[in-house]
Amino acid sequence: MGAKASETWAPDDIGRFGTTEEIAGAVAYLAGSFADYINGTVLRVDGGHVLAV
């Protein structure tokens, strides 16, 4: 049908799932005062697991 899943991942994929601590770090950043001016953007916390479309 289409490309295999292994062929659709970006080359910078780190090859593992994120840890709870890594995800929590992004959540803490967004909940903190350093992110006060962030608006209307996507913070990808995916270890490079972006489909190469």
Long-range contacts (C-beta under 8 A, 24 or more apart in sequence): 8-51, 8-52, 8-53, 9-48, 9-49, 9-50, 9-51, 9-52, 10-48, 10-49, 10-50, 10-51, 10-52, 11-52, 12-48, 13-47, 13-48, 13-49, 14-47, 14-48, 15-47, 16-47, 17-47, 18-45, 18-46, 18-47
